[in-house]
């Protein structure tokens, strides 16, 4: 077995997973090595903190570690893990993956929502300038980023802007519940099953309440789409020119030549829509916030990026998506941000389906596998002695780094890798690049006080989020682009 700290009776090493857990696990890796063994309650667990060891698991033994452990979040929020992220490895997961990759997130479908991204980006730019009262008041960029990404993703899913009006019994809005689900850390009941009924952390209770609100809204979304399609068929309403994700899923559900076990049920549709929103918004918003935070801390980097954008776009027209392909330094800034601040610093856990030997160590069946993506992205053996510093220039010589789980590059798999890599990685990256380019093309940005003292504290949660909202002052650069 790999080395690791001595486990206590019953609880094992659970007490050593202090938040933020990626920091605690990095400390253990520094002591015990890049592969370490923990017993989390009754669950044997392996933590990997180097790209070299990660490659052995995701390349050489990918099929053995392609399943997921059963979790409270998967059970109560994602309809007993019927989504693509939490599903067990097997035929159901293959079907969900195929739907996401081939039907929902293919290049043609994403291109069809280009007008949505352009509209929401323009609205955000105008809103920032108005809220700043022409640059005299600091703008909450955390809130602006969240609104922008939520609206884009929501319109792709259901064609309408995001609304936070659907409240749970305790008054929480949909967006608040989504953030709570994204930030759920380790649930004791998942690791010590006979204590699950006690719900010591209150996680099960909160997840059950959240699931009722989610389900009510998702049912309404499906019903609205069905009624609209019936009305369009009868000629009472016009059919939408562009199908959103729910329309695509309803089309697939209507197919009659599909085997019973592969039928697209309402629960499957709701699970896919919800995981697309939860997974697509939280991590994208966090990454965008960290990117702007680092640019504010490094005015020289911001200036160089603005010069590149201005050279490609000019001063007299609005930036469009086709411009992004030529912005090499922008790509470097986004890669460097994702290296230092992966949206899910520990990714989603894997589970072995059989016993195997990896790197000379024996890994039992049903062992949970955790990749510390935060530590892997900061490994000084790969990135040098300045691995914790924000230096986008390092990617000018490392353009081949693949962020989307490619089979040959494991230096930083921000979106996971192998069979369970995130199918929406390219969409997320392009959205981050588009938002950053617009914000820096239209505005200069500054903070009150010394830029090097921008608060960069992390929230104590499972997601890699800022502890406090990010505020900054905009100054208009391109009046023609408002």
Residue pairs with C-beta under 8 A, 6 or more apart in sequence:
1 37
1 361
1 362
2 32
2 33
2 35
2 36
2 37
2 46
2 361
3 32
3 33
3 36
3 37
4 13
4 28
4 32
4 36
4 37
4 38
5 13
5 16
5 28
5 31
5 32
5 38
7 13
7 38
7 39
8 15
10 41
10 192
11 41
11 192
12 38
12 39
12 40
12 41
12 42
12 43
12 191
13 38
13 39
13 40
14 40
14 41
14 186
14 188
14 191
16 24
16 28
16 38
17 24
17 25
17 40
17 185
17 186
18 24
19 185
19 460
19 461
19 462
20 345
20 458
20 459
20 460
20 461
20 462
20 464
21 185
21 186
21 345
21 346
21 462
22 345
22 346
22 372
22 373
22 374
22 375
22 464
23 374
25 47
25 49
25 346
25 370
25 372
25 375
26 49
26 372
26 374
26 375
28 36
28 38
28 47
29 36
29 47
29 49
29 50
29 372
29 375
34 48
34 49
34 50
34 52
34 53
35 46
35 47
35 48
35 49
35 50
35 53
35 358
35 359
35 361
36 46
36 47
36 49
37 44
37 45
37 46
38 45
38 46
38 47
39 45
40 186
40 191
40 368
41 188
41 190
41 191
41 192
42 191
42 192
42 193
43 69
43 190
43 191
43 368
44 364
44 366
44 367
44 368
45 367
45 368
45 369
45 370
46 363
46 367
46 368
46 369
46 370
47 370
47 371
47 372
48 54
48 57
48 369
48 370
48 371
48 372
48 376
49 372
49 375
49 376
49 379
50 375
50 376
50 379
50 381
51 376
51 379
51 382
51 410
51 411
51 412
52 410
53 358
53 359
54 371
54 376
54 410
54 413
54 417
55 410
56 358
56 359
57 65
57 350
57 358
57 369
57 371
58 65
58 410
58 413
58 417
58 418
59 407
59 410
59 418
60 358
61 356
61 358
62 418
62 419
63 353
63 419
64 352
64 353
64 354
64 356
65 350
65 351
65 352
65 353
65 369
65 418
66 89
66 350
66 353
66 418
66 419
66 420
67 88
67 89
67 90
67 350
67 351
67 352
67 353
68 74
68 81
68 85
68 86
68 87
68 88
68 89
68 348
68 349
68 350
68 351
68 420
69 190
69 349
69 351
69 366
69 368
70 81
70 88
70 190
71 81
71 86
71 187
71 190
71 349
72 184
72 187
72 189
72 190
72 203
72 204
72 207
73 86
73 181
73 184
73 187
73 207
74 80
74 81
74 83
74 86
75 81
76 204
76 207
76 208
76 210
76 211
77 181
77 207
77 210
77 211
77 214
77 274
77 278
78 85
78 86
78 271
78 274
78 275
79 267
79 268
79 270
79 271
81 87
81 88
82 92
82 96
82 267
82 268
82 271
83 96
83 271
83 272
83 274
83 275
84 93
84 96
84 97
84 99
84 100
84 272
84 275
84 423
85 275
85 279
85 348
86 275
86 348
87 93
87 96
89 353
89 419
91 261
95 262
96 268
96 272
97 423
99 249
99 252
99 264
99 272
100 272
100 276
100 423
100 424
101 423
103 109
103 248
103 252
104 245
104 248
104 249
104 272
104 276
105 423
105 424
105 426
105 427
109 248
110 427
110 430
112 242
112 243
113 152
113 155
113 156
113 242
114 321
116 152
116 155
116 156
117 152
117 321
117 431
117 434
118 320
118 321
120 148
120 151
120 152
120 155
121 148
121 434
121 435
121 438
122 318
123 151
124 144
124 147
124 148
124 435
124 438
125 438
125 439
125 442
125 443
125 481
125 482
126 482
127 144
127 147
128 139
128 144
128 439
128 443
128 474
129 135
129 443
129 474
129 476
129 482
131 137
131 139
132 138
132 139
132 473
132 474
134 476
135 473
135 474
135 475
135 476
136 473
137 473
138 447
138 448
138 471
138 472
138 473
139 471
139 472
139 473
139 474
140 469
140 470
140 471
141 289
141 292
141 469
141 470
141 471
141 472
142 285
142 289
142 466
142 469
142 470
143 469
145 285
145 288
145 289
145 292
145 435
146 175
146 281
146 285
147 162
148 435
149 280
149 281
149 284
149 285
149 288
149 431
149 435
150 162
150 175
150 281
150 285
151 161
151 162
152 431
153 162
153 276
153 277
153 280
153 281
153 284
154 160
154 161
154 162
154 277
155 161
155 162
155 244
156 244
156 245
157 244
157 245
157 246
157 273
157 276
157 277
158 221
158 225
158 244
158 245
158 246
158 273
159 240
159 242
159 244
159 246
162 175
163 174
164 173
164 174
164 175
164 176
165 173
165 174
166 173
166 174
166 213
166 216
166 217
167 173
167 213
168 177
168 209
168 210
168 212
168 213
169 209
169 212
170 209
172 180
172 210
172 213
174 213
174 214
174 217
177 210
177 213
177 214
178 277
178 278
178 281
178 282
179 282
180 206
180 210
181 207
181 210
181 278
182 278
182 282
182 283
182 462
182 463
183 459
183 461
183 462
183 463
183 465
184 203
184 207
184 462
185 461
185 462
187 201
187 203
187 204
188 195
188 196
188 200
188 201
189 195
189 196
189 197
189 198
189 199
189 200
189 203
189 204
190 196
196 204
199 205
214 270
214 274
215 270
218 269
218 270
218 273
218 274
219 266
219 270
221 246
221 273
222 246
222 250
222 266
222 269
222 270
225 246
225 247
225 250
226 250
228 237
228 240
229 239
229 247
229 250
231 237
232 238
232 239
232 240
240 247
243 251
245 272
245 273
245 276
246 269
246 273
249 264
249 269
249 272
249 273
250 269
252 264
253 263
253 264
253 265
253 266
253 269
255 264
258 264
276 424
279 422
279 424
280 424
280 427
280 428
282 343
282 463
282 465
283 343
283 344
283 428
283 463
284 343
284 428
284 431
284 432
286 341
286 343
286 463
286 464
286 465
286 466
287 334
287 337
287 338
287 341
287 343
287 428
287 432
288 432
288 435
288 436
289 465
289 466
289 470
290 337
290 340
290 341
290 464
290 466
291 333
291 334
291 337
291 432
291 436
292 436
292 439
292 445
292 470
292 472
293 454
293 456
293 466
293 470
294 301
294 336
294 337
294 340
294 390
295 301
295 302
295 305
295 333
295 440
295 445
296 302
296 445
296 446
296 447
296 451
296 454
296 470
296 472
297 390
297 451
297 452
297 454
297 456
298 390
298 451
299 451
301 333
301 390
301 392
302 440
302 445
304 329
305 329
305 330
305 333
305 436
305 440
306 440
306 441
306 444
306 477
308 327
308 328
308 329
308 330
309 319
309 323
309 327
309 330
309 437
309 440
309 441
310 441
312 323
312 326
312 327
313 319
313 323
313 441
315 478
315 480
316 480
317 480
317 481
318 480
318 481
319 437
319 438
319 441
319 481
321 430
321 434
323 437
324 330
324 430
324 433
324 434
324 437
327 433
327 437
328 396
328 399
329 392
329 396
330 433
330 436
330 437
331 395
331 399
331 433
332 392
332 393
332 394
332 395
332 396
333 392
333 436
334 429
334 432
334 433
334 436
335 392
335 395
335 401
335 403
335 412
336 390
336 391
336 392
336 394
336 395
337 390
337 432
338 377
338 403
338 412
338 414
338 429
339 377
339 378
339 383
339 412
339 414
340 377
340 378
340 388
340 390
341 374
341 464
342 373
342 374
342 377
342 412
342 414
342 464
343 414
343 428
343 463
343 464
344 373
344 462
344 463
344 464
345 372
345 373
345 374
345 463
345 464
346 370
346 371
346 372
346 373
346 374
346 462
347 370
347 371
347 373
347 416
348 416
348 420
349 368
349 369
349 370
350 368
350 369
350 370
350 371
350 420
351 366
351 367
351 368
351 369
352 363
352 364
352 365
352 366
352 367
352 369
353 365
353 366
354 365
355 362
355 363
355 364
355 365
356 363
357 363
363 369
371 413
371 416
373 412
373 413
373 414
373 416
374 464
376 382
376 411
376 412
376 413
377 383
377 412
377 414
378 387
378 388
379 387
380 387
382 411
383 394
383 411
384 394
395 401
400 409
401 409
401 411
401 412
402 408
402 409
403 412
403 413
403 414
403 415
403 425
403 429
404 415
404 421
404 422
404 425
404 426
404 429
405 413
405 415
405 416
405 417
405 418
405 421
405 422
405 425
406 417
410 417
413 421
414 425
415 421
415 422
415 425
415 428
416 422
422 428
439 445
441 477
441 478
441 481
442 476
442 477
442 478
442 481
442 482
443 474
443 475
443 476
443 477
444 474
444 475
444 476
444 477
445 472
445 473
445 474
445 475
446 472
446 473
446 475
447 454
447 471
447 472
447 473
448 473
454 470
455 466
455 467
455 468
456 466
457 466
457 467
457 468
458 464
458 465
458 466
458 467
459 465
459 466
459 467
460 467
476 482
